[in-house]
Amino acid sequence: MSRVTGNQPDGTPTWVELAVPDLDRAMDFYGALFGWTYETETMKGGRYAVGLVAGQRAAGLVERPDAAGGGWAVYLAAADCDGTAQRIADAGGRVLSGPVEVRDLGRAALAEDSVGARFGLWQGRARVGCEVVNEPDSLVRNDLVAPDAAPARAFYAAVFGFTLDGNPRLPDLDFTFLRRPDGHEIGGIVGDPSAGTAAWRTLFEVADTDAAVARAVAAGGTASEPEDTVYVRQARVTDPFGTEFVIGARSSA
């Protein structure tokens, strides 16, 4: 699926946004990297820009003067934001803010899971979240990286009813697929004792990883050398504010 016209099933990554200290600089960087055009608006707390791919909403940038070096925030779909927030608390997580109405757009909450990783909930109304996914210049994947994966697996299974499956293609990695009750894979959990802190990581698809790395560097970011994995040719990119994320082009194999 690449175009989204309705609310996603519970637990599906449905929106990503990044807090930045300089919105204009961020728009220039991500526009150069992904070719995003923008619709801008003023929301409570500051200016907001939505990156568009072929006119469809792909991700958000929110201006906060004290923001620097944080990660892309992922929002998971919740048909009942309040009920999901209660399940988060019951499963050993914390609700940090909300649930709260965001104008007529939807209902949102910010939470922290049982291993300290933060994420949001989004109950879409006038705005469903990402309207384009799984194609170049848009969100393709979110994975939780945690020093201790076991409590995280139990937490997300309890809150969203995810099933948990290993990955035989990555036998040397502590990796668990997260699947909705309908069997659809929504992401994964990576156990990495060296990670330090738990956090959701974001992967954006690109058509050509090497070309995208060159664009990122030319626009003022930094990047690792592209590397081939069993799924994608990927690279780690750091934007001008210190935010790290991953880009990847699908393997032709």
Secondary structure, DSSP 8 states (H G I E B T S, - for coil): --B--S---TT-EEEEEEEES-HHHHHHHHHHHH--EEEEEEETTEEEEEEEETTEEEEEEEE-TT--S---EEEEE-SSHHHHHHHHHHTT-EEEEEEEEETTTEEEEEEE-TTS-EEEEEEESS--S-SB-SSTTSEEEEEEEESSHHHHHHHHHHHH--EEEE-TT-TTSEEEEEE-TTS-EEEEEEE-GGG-S-EEEEEEE-S-HHHHHHHHHHTT-EE---EE-SSEEEEEEE-TTS-EEEEEEE---
